[in-house]
Each structure stands twice: as C-alpha cells, then as structure tokens.
Amino acid sequence: MPRFAANLSMLFTEVDFTERFARARAAGFEGVEYLFPYAYPKDLLRRILKDNNLTQVLFNLPPGDWNAGERGIACLPDRVEEFRAGVDEAIDYARALDCKQLNCLAGLKPATLDEGEAWQTLVANLAYAAEKLAAEGITLCLEAINSRVDMPGFVLDTSGKVLAVIEELDAGNVRLQYDLYHMQIMEGDLIRSMECLLPWIGHIQFADNPGRHEPGTGEINFSNVFAAIDRMDYEGWVSAEYRPSGETGSSLGWFTGGI
C-alpha cells in the first residue's frame, strides 16, 4: 500500500488540534499534514511531532484571510509584499518542523482583475518562492483545485494549468500536488492521468466524490487507484484529506482493513 499521511485539519476533529497528532499515530499513520501551522508556536508543534514519532509531510503557505474566504494571494498584484512575507514565515516553520514540502494556494481571481495580469503575478510570485525554498532544500507544490464545486474562480483548477506554470518557471523544485477528489471533478481518468503526470507529481491527496468523504462513500474505486499508485513506484506521501462521514475512527476501514 502507499505511504499514507493524515490531514489533521479534517481528520480527528473530535478533539482539539494538538491532540490529533496522538490520535493519528495511534491509528497507524506515520506522517501528518494540515492546512496551516501559524496559529501555534513552532516549538510546540515540533515537540508534538517528536513525541509521537511523526513526520511533518506538508503544509500551505499563508493564504491571506482564510476566514474571510481568501484562498491564496499568489495571483493578486496588490498583495506581492504580503506574499513574500508569507514565504519567509512558511520557511521559518518548515525549518522548525523539518518539513520538506510546502504547498502554495494560487488564489481566487477577482472578476475585475485581468486574467493575464493575474497569471503574470502568479508566475512571478512562484518564481520568488521557488528560489527561496530551493535554498532551504524544500519542494514547492502547486495544487489544482476544482472550480466547479469547491472554489469557483480558483486560478489553477486543472493539472494542465499547473504544468504550464511549472514549464514557465523551469525550476527544479516545483511539483504538482495531485488531489484525487479535485481531479475527479475536473478531469476524471485518474489512474491514466497519474501515470502520465508522475514525473511532475510531488504529493498526492484524496477524498471520495461526491461529498469529499472517506473512500467507499462515492464513485472512486480506491482499491484500483491505490494499487495503481503502488505499481507506479511513486515514492511520496499519499494524504487522507477527507471529511469523515461520521467519527474519524469509523472512517478508517480503507486504512486499517484495506478496501
């Protein structure tokens, strides 16, 4: 089976955030990710990871005002300085948590912003981030997020758009973050897509569709998908980023018993 990680922003939410690490370890996970670490002291998170013998797999660059609906600021021309400050903050946390991958959320394009200007801003910001992260030995991941259900207006909503950015950047440390849930909505043909995209994939996430719940609740054949990932000799993490349809422990049959 693939090397699975737990997304603690979605799993084990029955307990406070700092208690979720121990729950994940007890369930058998060896790696964790979550959306953002910035609300917690670096030293606290580092200690919790060490105490539970967990690897920090990934987290996101600061996204702007998440609670107000912002989903990244990398495409916004008037937020460049804020973006650059966020890169520095993310690197500071990544050093402390020994995290080797950071994801950048491209952001939602305002209707008043020219598409070309948004794209140029995105590429320039990502070039800055890639260079800074490369100096730290960190990979920059770019996630394609569906614009049909979850994030209308998201700038990078297909794997093709992410590959176009990667080609334009021509940086050795930029990879595609492939989310099975989002790409099932936007593109389908998951196994063949991953096989073709494998050289550019740095991280994989999953949830079933529709509903974004655990494997077995929707249309994706995860038994086939996970077996295919094994056949591809993919060496990265595969992270459970779903909303459990009930209590988290009862949603883990795909992990503890296989599917």
N, C-alpha and C positions, 0 to 999 in steps of 0.2 A: 504493500500500500504506500501511497505518497507520504511525505513528511508533513504531518498536519500541525497547524497552529490554531489557536483560538483567538478570535477577536473579542476583547473584553469590553468593548463598547456595546456589544449586542448580546453576548453570552454571559450567563451567571449574573444577570442584573437583579436577581432576587436578593443580593447582598450588596453592600457598599463597594465602591470601585476597588479600594485597596485590599478587600477580602477576596476578590475574584481570582487573583493570582493563585492562591492556595487551592481554590476550587478547581481551577484549570489543571493544576499539577495533579491533584487527586484523581481527576478524571482520566489522566494519562497523557495530557499534552506536554510537550517539551518546549514549545515556543508560543509566544503571545504577541499580539499586536493590538492596537486600539487607535481611535481617531487622532487624539491629541494628548500629550503628556503635560501641557504647560500649566495646568491648574494645580499641579503637585510639585513639591520640591524634588529636584533631581536626585539628591542623596537618598530620599525616602524611597523613590522608585527603584533606584539601584539596589538598595538593601533588600527590598521585597523580592526582586528578581533573583538575587543571590540566595536568599533564604529558601526559595522554592526551586532553585536549580533550573531556572527558566531562561531561555534566550529571547531577547527583545528583537523581534523579527522586522518590524516596520512601524512607523507612524507617519502622519502627514505634516507637511509644512503648515504654519499658521494660515488659516483660511479667510481672514477678515473677521467680520462679526457673524459668527455661525448662528447665534440665537436670533439674529435679525434676518436670517435667510441667505446670507452670503455663503457661497460655496467655492471659495478660492478667489484670489485677486490677481493672478498672474497675467490675465488678459486686459487689465484695466490701466489705461495710460496715466491716470491721475493717482495711482497707488504704487508707483515703482519704488519709491523710497521705503514705504511700508513693507513691500515685498522683500526688499533686500535686507531690511532689519529682521524680518521673519526667517530668512535663510540663516542668518547668524545665530538667532535663538535656537533654531532647529539643530544646527551643528553642535551648539553647546550641550543640548540634551542628548544628542546622538553619541557624543564623546562619553558622557557620563554613563549612558546605558549600554555602551558598546554595540550600538545599532548600526548596521552596515547598509541599510536601505531606507530612503526617505521618499515618500510619495508627494507629488505636487498636484493639487486640485487646480485645474486650469481656470475655472470660474464660469459664471453666467454672463453672457454678453448682453448689456443693456440695449434696448431697442434703438436708442439714439446713437449708439457707438457704431461707427463704420466697421464692417467686417474685416476689411484689410488692415485697418489700424489695430484692431483687437489682435489679429494674428501676428502682426509685426511686434506688438508689445509682448505677446506671449513668448515668441521665439527669443526676443532679446532678454527677457527675464529668465527664461530657462537656460540660455547660454551662460548667464551670470551664475545661476545656481549650480549648473553642471561643473563649471570651473572651480567654484568654491568647494563643492563636495568632492571632486576628484582629488583635491589637495589633502583631503581627510581620508581617502580610501573608501568613500561612500558612493553607492549607486543611487542615481536619481530615477525614480519610477514615475511614469505618466499613465494615469488611468483613464480609460474610455468609459464614460458613464452614460447610461441611456437617457435620451432626451424625450422619450415618448411617455414615460410613466413617472419617473422619479425626479428628473431635473430638466424640465423644458428650458432650452436656451443654453445648455452646457456646451462649451466651445468644442471640447474633444469628446464626441459622442460615438465614434466608431474607431475600430482598430486601425483602419486606413488613415484616418486623420492623425493618430498618434505616430504611425510610421512616417508620415510626411514630415512631422516635426523632427523626429529622430534623424531622418535623412538630411534635413536642413541644418540641424545642429552639428552633425558629424562629430559627435563627442563619444569617446569610448565607454563612458559610464552612464549612459542613458538607456533605459529599458522600458518595455511595455508592461504595465500591470494589467493582467488579463483577468477580468471578473466574469465568471460563467453566467451569473444572473443577468448582468447588464448586456452581455453579448448575445445571450439567448433572445433577449427582447429586440436588439438592434439587428442582429446578423444571423443567428442560428448556426447550424452546421458546425457545432462546437469542436468535435474531435478533429475534423479535417482542418479547421481554422487553426487550432493549436499546433497541429503538425506543421503547417506552413509558417506559422509565426514563431515557432520555437526559438530560432536564433536571436529573436528580439525580446522574448519574454523573460522578465526578471522575477516576477511574483504572480501567483495565481490566488484568486479568492472565489468563493462560491456561496450560493444560496439557490434554492429551487425557485421555479417560476411557474405560475403566478404566485404572488403572496410574499416572496422573499423569506420563506420559512426553511426548515431543515430538509435535507434530502428525503425523498419519498412522499413529499406533500404536493408535488407538482408534476410537470411534464418531462423533466430532465432525467435521463437514465444514468444515474450516478455510478452504478456498478460498471457500466461500459466506459464512462468518462474517466473514472479513477484508474481503471485497468489500462486505458489508453495512455494516461499520463505516465504510468509505470513503464509502458513499452517505449515511450519517447526518451527514457533516461533523463528526464527533467530533474535537475539537482536542487531546485529551490524549494521554498515552502509553499504549501497549499493551505490557505487560511479559511476557516469557517467564519463567514461574515453574514450570518443569517439571524432573523428574529425568530426565536423558538416559538412554536405554536402553543406551547404550554410551559411547564417548568423546564429549565435547561437540561437537567439530568435526564428527563424522559425523552429529550430530543436527540440524544447521542447514540441511538442504536446503530446508525451508519458508521460510527467510530468504534464503539465498544464491541459490537457484534458483527459488523460488516453488513453490506447490503447486496 
